[in-house]
Amino acid sequence: MQTEPKKSLVGEEYEVEVGRVAHGGHCIARTDEGQVLFVRHALPGERVIARVTDGDEGDRFLRTDAVEILTPSKDRVEAPCPFSGPGKCGGCDWQHAAPGAQRRLKADVITEQLSRLAGLTPEEARWDGTVEPAPGDKVPKGEVPAWRTRVQYAIDAEGHVGLRKHRSHDIQPIDHCLIAAPGVSELGIEKRDWPQIATVEAIAATGSHDRQVVLTPRPGGRLPIVDLDKPVSVLRVNEKDGGIHRVHGRPFVRERAADRTWRVANSGFWQVHPKAADLLVEAVMQGLMPKKGDMALDLYCGVGLFAGALAERVGEKGAVLGIESSKRAVEDARRNVQDLDRVRIEHGKVEQVLPRTGISDVDLIVLDPPRAGAGRGTVAHLASLGARRIAYVACDPAALARDVKYFGGEGYVPRRMRAFDLFPVTHHVECVVILEKAAKGS
């Protein structure tokens, strides 16, 4: 027997009192009937008209936008960006919140995730409850820092530049992105049309003048002549295999962090905020306190940032093993640390490569896993190696909390935790937790 299709509630409006912030860039509200609403563009304590953007009758929750603010929060500001708001660009979640309020919202999310998924209070996580701004990011109310050194622009069918709307393939045309770093904005990508192109990724390296654009043509599309306002290397995404190929200029950019230069090829991973790499290296090294002669692991090592920093500190009698699943990143990492013969970089998934190494004990571990986290099995293996300290770097507080709980089950507890606002006006936040073996009897 066929069931009746659910009735869509898209477009329905509810007057609601907005409750706490939730993970994902929205707040929680309930209708008079008790239906849960995820409300974007609202702040806790406000009374708003929430319009449904996604959801059907009987769904566990509905996604909504606050389209009218009846009672505003004292933390509300007018969004500085004209392309931010209901139905517009989905890149920023908190343009309508004062800078200090954004960091408090992120701290509330971290606190909630630690409590719900790890069973820890901030005090038990050894965290002071604050989200630290990056140096230079403290801006007056109503302004946003220009921090994003990598921006992927979407191109509409007419070749006009835009950014994706929230949870959508639809494009919001723009003439400027306020959070784009100066090195991106100065390329002038928004000033020209891009016929036959689907996306343009712009990269402005930190610590060098390297600039790069990565073009993805539409199926069957031809590359335009790229004439931008500043010298730039051009790469192309191959339609058949998804590989990235050089058109002209260098196939890599040179980033600068931890007193070293890092080669990052073909749009490979690097922290997007210009201060992020140095901040995270400092937090990890201060927490681990490496000693001469230590054996260390850098897991999910990317282009070798932490491996290189560790190698400088463990000295010639120490050793560092990095493991990374991206073949391209491994090639970069090997080049980046080729002057440090005490570093070895292996290619493959951590859960597959690490057991094959035969390593049974280490002194220190750094892991910076993807958004989904490391997982119970990997955590158990790492705990079995008996490291003196473990530094866990996380871009997702839910995955962090889950893995911290797994580490707790293996006898490792937080010694110190810090949180950094490396993605201003978005809901994203970066955390570093230093773990060590719990004292017996504690």
N, C-alpha and C positions, 0 to 999 in steps of 0.2 A: 504494500500500500504506500503510495506516494505521500510524503508530508507536505503540508502547505509551505511555500517559501516564506521566510521571515519578512516582515515589513521593515523597510529601511526607515531609519529615523533621521537621516541626513537632512539638515535644514531646520529641524525642530529646535525651539529655543526654550530655555529654562532660566528662571531667576533663582540664583543660588548664593549661599554664603560659602566662600572659599576657605577650605581648611589647609592642612599642612602641605608642604612641598613633598613631591615624590621623585624618585629616581627617573630621569628621562626628560627633564625640562618642563614639567607641568605640576599643577597642584591638584589636590583631591577635593571634590565636592560631592554632595548627594542631593538628589531631587527630593521633593516632599514625599515621594513614594519609596525613597530609599535607594534608587538607582545610582550607581557609582559613576561619576564623571571625572575624566582626566581633562583638566582645563589648562590650555596654553594661554599665554599672554595675560595671566592673572597673578596675583600675589596673595599670600595668606592673610586672612582677615577681611578681604574685600567682599563687597556684594556686587555681583555682575550678572549680565545676561550672557549665558553660555549657549552658543549655537553648535549643534552636532555636525561634525565633519566626517565621522566614520562610526557606523554601528547600526544594529538592527534591534527590533523588539526582542527581549529575552536575553540579550547579550550580557555577559558578566559586567562589562563596563562600556561606556561610550566615550569616544574622543571628541573634544569640543574646543572651540575658541571663545575667549571672552570678547564679544563684539561690542559691548557697552559696559562701562565701569560706573556703577551707581554709587558706590562708596569706596573711594580710592584709599590705598595704603599710604602712609607717610613715606614709605620707601619708593613710591612710584615716581618715575620721571617720564617726560615725553621722550619717546624713542628717538635718539639722534639720527638714526638711519631712515630715510624716506621709504626704503624698501622692506622695512621690518613691520610686522603686524599680522593680524588675521588674514589668511589667504595669500600672503606675500612670501618673500624668501624664507626658507626654513633653516638657514645656516646659524642664526643666533636665537637663543631661547630667552635671554634676559636683558634685551635692549631697554625694556621698560622699567628696570630696577636700578637703583643707585648702586655704584660700585661696591660699597661696603655691604649692602644688602645682598648682592650676588654672592659674595664670599660666605655670608652667614647662611644663605640657602644651601650652598654646597656643603657647608659644615653640618647642617641639619640632615642632609641626605647621607653623608658618611656615618654620622652618629646612628641614624636609623638602620642602615645596612649592617653596621657592626653589631648592633643590639639584636636584630632579627635573625641574621645569618651566622654570626659568630658567638652570640651570647656575651658580648663584651661591652662594658661602658668605656667612654673615652679614657677614664683613669686607668682601667685595666689594660687598654691598648697602649698606654703610656703616650697619649696624645693630649695636647693642651686644648684641643677643640677649635683651633683656628685654622683657616685656610690662608696661606701666606701669598701675598701678591709678588709677582716677579719684580726685580728692580726696574724702576722707570715706568711701571704700569699703574701707579697711583694717579688717577686723573680726576678732575673736578666732576661733581655731579652733572649729569647731562652730556658727558663726553665718553668716548671709548678709546682704548689704546689701539694703535695700528701694529698688530703683532704677527699676523699670519703670513709666514714666509713662503707658503705653498698654497695656491688657490686653484681649484679646478672649476673653470667656467663652463657652463652649458651653453650650447649654441642652438638657436631655434631654426626652423625650416628656412627662414629668410636670411640666415647668417648673422643675426643679431646676438649680442652677448648677454648672458643672464646667469642666474643661479637657480638651483632647484627649489621648488616649494616643499614644505614639510610633508614627508611621507608620500612623495609624488614625483612623477617624471615630468610634470608640467614645469615650465620655465618662467621665472620672474625676470623680465628685462631690467638691466641696471646700467648706469653710466659710471658708477664708482662703488667699490666695496670699502666701507669705513675701516674694517679690521684688517684689510690687506696691508702688509708691511710696505714701507716706502719703496723698497727695491722691486716689489711687484707692481705697485701703482705706477711707477715711473716708466714702465714698459709701454703703457698706453694701449693695452689690449682692448679696453672697452670703447676706444675711440674709432675702431675700424670694424668692418664686417668680415665674417669668416665663411664665405660660401663653400658648401660641400664638406664642412667640418662639423663633427658632433660635439667634441669637447676640446678645450684648450687648457692645459695645466701649466701654470706659471710658477717658476721656482726662483727665489732670490736667496742665494747662499749667505750664510752669516760668516763674517770674517774674511770674505773675499768679494771681488766684484763679479763673480760668476753669475750669469743669468741664463735661464733655460726655459724653453717652452716645449711641451710635448703635445703633439697634435693627433687627435683621433679622427680620421676622415669618416664620413658617412659611407655606407656600402657603395662601392664603385666610385667614390668621390676622389677628386684630384687635390693635391696640396696647392694652396695659393702661394704666391711669392710673399714671404714674410718680411715686412718692412716696418719695424717697430721703432720706438723713440730712443732705445738704448741698444748697444751691441748685445746679441743674444745667440745662444746655441739653439738649434732646432732638431727635435727628434720626432719620429713618427711611429705610431702604433700600427703594426701590421694587421691588416684585416683578416688574414687567414689563420695566423697562429697566435695573435695577441702579443707577439714579441715587439720590443722597442728597438728601432733602428735609427742610426744617426743620419740626418740630412746634411747638416753642416755645423761646424764648431765642435767643441768637446762633447763626448758622450757622457760626461760626468760634471758635477760641480764640486768645488772644494769648500768644505765647511771647517770652521775653526772652533775647537773646544778642548778643554783640559790641556792647554799648552801644546796641542798637536794639530796638524792639518789632516782632515779626513776626506778621502775620496768617496763620493756617493754617486754611483753610475745609474743611468737610465731610470730616473725618477724613483730610485730606491728609498727605503725608509730612513728618515731623519726627523728628529723632534721639530715640530712646526714653529714653536715659539723661539725667538732668537736667543733667549737666555736659558732655555730649558736644559740643554745638554750640560752646561756648566753647573747649573743648580743641582741637577740630579746626581752628577758625579760627586759633587761636594757632599751632598746628603748621604750618599752610599758610602763614600770613603770615610767620612766622619763616624758613621755608624759601625762599619766593619773594623776600623782600626787595623789595617793590614800590617804584618810584621815581615821583616826580611826572612826569606826561606819558606814562606807560606805556600801551600798548594791551593789554588783557587779555581772555581768554575764560573764562567760567564755563560749563562743559558739563555737561549733566544737572543743571541749576541748581536744580531744586526751586522753593522759594518765594523764592529769591534770596539765601540766606545768604552765600555767598562773593562773589557779585557786589556786594552791599552793602558788605562788608568791603573788597573791592578798591577800590571807588569812593572810599571815604574816604581811601585811601592814594595813589591815582594823581592826585588833585587835579583841578581844573577843566580842565586841559589834557589830561588823560588820557581814556580811554574804556574801557568794559566792555560786552561783548556776552554775554548769557546765552542759552542754548538749553535748552528743556525740552519733553518730549513730552506731558506732562499739561496739558490745557487749563485745568483748575481751578487747578493750581499756577502756571501762567503768569499767570492773573488775579491770584492772590495776590502773585506776585513783582512785577508791575507796580505794584500798590498799595504794596507794601513799600518800593520804591525810587523812588517817584514824586517825592520831593524831590531826587533826584540825576539831573539832566538828562543827565549823561554816561553813564548806563546805559541800554541797550536790551535788552529781553527778546523773543526770538523763539520762536514755538510750532512744534514739529515734532521729528522725529528728528534727532539730531546729524548722522548720516551723509548725510541729505538736505538739511538746512537750511544747514549750514556751506559746502558747495560753492557754493550759490546766493548767498551773501553777497558773493562775489568777493574776500574777504579773502585776501591772499597773504603777509602777514607780520604777526606779533604779537610782543609782548615776553614775555608771561606767559600760561600756561594752567593752569586748574584743571579737573580732571575727576573726577567722583564717579559713576561708571557704576553701573548695576544689577548684581546679583550675578553675572551672566554675563560681565561685563567689557566693555571697549570693542571688542576684536577687531582683527585684523591690518589691515583696510582703514582703519578710523578712525585707528589709531595711525600708519599711513603718512602719512595726510593731515595729522595734527597735526604730525608731525615735519617735513613740508615747509614749515611756516609759520615755521620758524627761531626759535622762542621761546628766550629766554635761559634760562628755567627752566620746568619743568612740575611741578605738584603733582598726584599721583595719590592719591585717597582711595579705599580699598577695604574692603569688608566681607567679602570672600572671598579667602583667601590663595592659592587655586589660580588664580582669575581674575587676581589681581594678578601672580603669578609669570609666567603666560603673556604678559600684556601688557608686563611689564617686559622679557621676552625679545624681544618684537616691537620695543619701543623701542630695545633694544640693537642690533638689526639695522639700525635707522635712525640709529645714531650717538649715541643718548642713554643715559647711564649714571647709576646712582644717585649722588647726592651725600650724601643723608642719608635714613635711614628710621627711623620710630618706630612702635611698636605699642601699642595702648591696650586695656585690658580694660573695654570699655564694655558688656559683656553678661555680668556675673558669673554663675557657676554654669551657664552654657551653653557650648557649644563655639565660639560666635561671637567674633570679634575684629576690631577696626578697625585699619587700617594707613594710614600716610601716607608716601609715597615722593616725595622731591624729585629730579627728573631734570634733567640738563643735558648739553649737547653734550660728548662726550669730546674731550679735548685731542688735537691732531694728533700722531700718532706713539705715542699711548698704547695 
